Amino acid sequence: MNQRPIGVFDSGLGGLTAVRQLRRLMPSEDIIYFGDTSRVPYGNRSRKTILKYARQDTRFLRSFDLKAIVIACGTVSSNCLTELRAENDIPMIGVVEPAVQRALAVTRNHKIGVAATRATISSGAFAAAFGRSMDYLDFQLFSKPCPLFVPLVEEGRCRPGDPVIEQVAEEYLRPLRDNGIDTLVLGCTHYPLLAGVIGQVMGPDVTLVDSGAESAAALQTLLAGQNALACREQGSARFYTSDSAADFQRLASLFLGEALPVQAEQIDITAY
């Protein structure tokens, strides 16, 4: 039993989809979330800058007495996880490996797509992870960067019927659909908010893999194996942001999937 909180960070609000799953799977856990909304998106930055931001995000969360951190950002998970794990003495779960394992478990025709930020795709992390896990010769991976998805989601432009996001999604995802994939990894934790739009484009025969949900499940398995799950009636959640707390609070309920008001505190991430 370990009563210490779990830390979660992302470049913006997308990581709240992982928090949503953590709260569903482990309602007794306390969670501390940081969204770097003043510098979102990370996906179009250089690797050097992404690592700098990720270290600051981690140092802020480590100012609390945490038992684990979920890196609910595909860009950071793809580019910086090795360094962050080497520099920290608590478990750090990314979104790549758990999503890869799920995709391999559900694919039927061995054609898998990955939709993610430009930096995530360029890192080759998903391709490498699939390569390490591949157990059949006819496996095919198709990757597609979707750079406008994150800013559109951060603006709340994510629902079916919105002509802007529908047009962008069709343009980005048509090549994946035309290649006949039957499984699509949502390689950014913002993208589950687009599941309705993405599902319309890809069709009912394509299974969507939520990387944030898979990372939450992976952490649950890890903590259970270490006998480190919390034991309390109901856990709490605290939210921090590097930009306007009011803007964070306005959209947070959309990502968390609940109508309850969210209180957030703005912090100066550059101090870390």
N, C-alpha and C positions, 0 to 999 in steps of 0.2 A: 504494500500500500504506500502510495506517494501522493501527498496532498498538494505538492507544488503545482503551479499553473503550467499550461502549454502556451508557448509563444507561436504566433503566426504572422508572417509578413508578406506583402505583395507591393507591386509598384503603385497600386491604386485600390479600387474597391473590389476587384475581381476575386481576391483571396477570401472575401466573405462567403463565397460559394463553398469553399473548403470549411470555413467556420460553421456554416450551416450543417454540413455533414458530420463534423466533429461533435456538434451539439446533439445531433440525432443519434449517433452511435455511442457517445460517452457523455450522457447528460450530467454526470456528477463532476465533470472536469471544469476547473476554472481556466478561462482562455484570455490571453492578452493579445490584441490584434493591432498591428501597425500598417497603415496604408500610406505609401509615399506619394500622395496625390499631387504634391507640388512639382514632382518630376516625372509623372506618368506621361507617356509610356516609356518603359525601359527598352522595348524591343527594337527601337531604331538607333540605340546608342552603341558606342564602341565597347568591346569587351573590357577594356581598361576602366571605362566609366561605370559599366555595370558592376564590376567587382568593387569599385570604390563605394558605390551606393549600397551594395549588398552588405559590405562590412559595416557601414554606418547603421543600417537597419538592424543588423545582428547585435551590434554593440548596444543600441538602444534597448532591444528586448532583453539582453543579458544584464541590464541594470535591474531587472527583476530576477528573483530566484526561481528560474525555470527548470523543468525536468526534461524538456524536449522542445524543438522548434520545427514547425512545418514551413518549408519555403514554398508558399502557395503562389509561386511565380514561375512560369515555364522558362522565361528568359534567364533568370538567376539559376534555376535548377539545371539548365542546360549548359551554362557557361561558368558557373562558380562553385558548384557543390563540392568538388574535390578540395578546393582551397578552404572553404568554410568548415568542412568537416575536420580538416587538419588543424585548424586554428581554434576549434572549440571542443570542449570535453563533455558535451551532452549530445544525445542523438539528434541528428538533423535529417529530416525526411523531405525529399524533393518530390516532384510530380512526374518525373520521366519514367523511372523503373516500374512503379506501381501501375501506371497506365499501359506500359508495354506488356506487362504480364497479363493484364485483363484483356487487351486486344488479341493477344495470341490465344487466349482461352476461348474467345467467342467467335473468331473468324471461321468461316466455312469454306471460302474459296481461296484463302491464303493471299488475298489482295487487301492490303491495309493502307489507309490514308492517314496523314497527319496534317492538321491545320494548326498553325501556330504563328508567333511573331517572326519577323525577318531574322532577328538575332538567334532565336531558338532553332530555326531551320538551318541557318548558316553554321551554327555550332556543330552540327552533325550528331548531337547527343542522342536523338531518337533513333537515327539510323544505326549508330554504334550499339545502342541498347537492344534493338531488334536483332542486329547481327549476332550479339553474344547469346541471345536467347533462341535463335532460330533452330528448329529441329526438323525442318523439311527443306528440300532442295528447290521447290517451285515457289517459295515465298517471294512476294513482290511488295515493295514499299513505295508509296507515292506521297511526296511532301509538297505542301503549298503554303507559302507565307501569306498572311492576311493582315497587312499593317493597319488598315482602317477599322478593323473590328474593335480594338480596345478603345480608341477615342470615341467611337460611336456608342459603345456600351456605357462609357463613363458619362455620356450626355443623355443617357436614357433612351437612345434610339435603337431598341433591341426587340421590339415586339412584331409579330406577324401583322401585316397590313401597313407597316411603315415603308413607303416606297423607296426611301434612301437605302436602308439596310437590306431590303430585299434585292435591290439592283446590285449592290456591292457583293452580297453573298452569292448571287447567281454568277457574277463574273469570276469571283475567286474560286468557287467550288465546282463549276462546270467541268474543268479538266479532270478532277478527281472522280466525279460521277461518270464521265465518259470512259475512264479507265476501268470501270467495272468493280470498284472496291465494294466490299460488303461490310467493312468496319472502318469507322473514322474516329481517330483520337482527337479530342478537343484539347490541344496541347497548351492551352492558356486558360487560367481559371476564370477569365472574363467570359469565355465562350459558352459555358452552360446557360447563360442568360439568353443566348442566341439559339438555343436548342430547337425552339419552335420554327424559327426561320431556316436554320440549317437543315432540319428534318424535312421541310417542304422542298428544299432544293435537292437533297440527296434521295428522297423517296423512302417508303416504309421498309424496304429490304436492307437498309444500311443501319447497322448498330452504332450508336454514338457512345464513345467512352469518355466519361467525365474524369479528367486527370485529378482534379481537386478531391472528388469523392474517393478515388482510388488511393490517394495519399492519406486521407483520413482513415480509411480502412487499414492501410499498412501500419499507421501509427498505433491504432488500436491493437493490432496483432502484436506489435513490438512491446507495448507497455504491458499487455496481458502476459506475455512470455517472461517479462522481468518482474512480475508481480508488483507493478508500479502504477496500477490504476487507482484513481482517487476513490475514497469511500465517504460520500456525503449525500444528502438528500437531493440537492440541486446545485450545480455549479453556476458560476457567474461569468460574465464577459465584460471586458473593458476595452475600449476602442480609442486609438490614437491616430492622428493624421498630421501630415506636414503642411497642409494647406487649410482652407476654411473648414472649420468644424461644422458650420451650418450646411455647407454644400455636401459634406460627407453624410451628415444626418439625413439630408433630403433624399438621398438615393440608397442609403444602407438597407432599408427595409426591403427594397426590390431584390437586392442580392441575397439577403438572409431568408427571403421567402416568408416574412411575417410582417404584420401590420404594426407591431409594437414600436414605439419611438425608441431611437437609439441615441444615447448621449456619447459624444466624442470630445476629446481634448486635443487641441493643436499643440504640437511641440516643434522645436527647432532641431531638425535632424542633422543639420550641419555641425551642431555642437558635439556630435558623436563621431 
